[in-house]
Amino acid sequence: MIEKTAKKISILMLTHNAPEHVELSIRSVRERTEGISYELIVLDNASENETVSLVANLHEEGLIDKLKLLDYNSLFAEGNNIAAKLASADSSHFLLLNSDIEVKNPNWLSHLLAVHKRGMTSYGLVGNPRRGCGNDSGQLPLRVDGFCLLIDRDLYEKAPLDEAHQWWYAVTKQQAGLLQDGWNVQGYESYGQWLHHFGGKSGAAFKTARGMNLSPEEMLSWFGDKEAHALGSR
């Protein structure tokens, strides 16, 4: 049995349709999270009625601690920035968690916090196949993925996600900034023993999102000679 830590994590989860995955994500978090203090904050990005009714019911059941319903799709960067402002004052960390996951191990979150160093820690890596992961050219820096991403609260609040990049490049830019400031960025390539990420369940809004046409040169300018660190399986 893992002892509870004094730290508290605010889990920030965005939802947009895909109700079956939303429910699985929320129930698996609630049923399979042990040894850690946390709150679950859900922000719905203008889902259809079925998903809105679902999250409202889960909130009434007590499975969602705080619920924000938007009448527009704020996408990833703005949505997480809004959700972060709803966090309890005693939260020390934020966890950005997709609504298309299934928790597999009750220690998934306590483990992520245990290996965390000040900065950013994730399940999932992208980039640089020379290290055995990702699918880019091998010239781009190794980066952490954003579907299950732990970050110190004060670092997030000092440099929130850049809403000029509405989708995943907001996380890319944020982690590059942390590295440039001397903080740690690390992630697991292999994470299936902790949770499963289905991926791609919230539609195709990313195709028209602002800030998606990022050149390799611009990304490299963010990172310089730095990149994320790959953690081994445990």
Secondary structure, DSSP 8 states (H G I E B T S, - for coil): -----S-EEEEEEEE-S-HHHHHHHHHHHHHS--SSEEEEEEEEES--HHHHHHHHHHHHHTS-SEEEEESS--HHHHHHHHHHTTS-TT--EEEEE-SSEEE--TTHHHHHHHH--SEEEEE-EES-GGGT---S-S-S--EE-SSEEEEEHHHHHHS---TTS-STHHHHHHHHHHHHTT-EEEEES--TTTEEE----S-SGGGG-TT----HHHHHHHHTT---EEE---
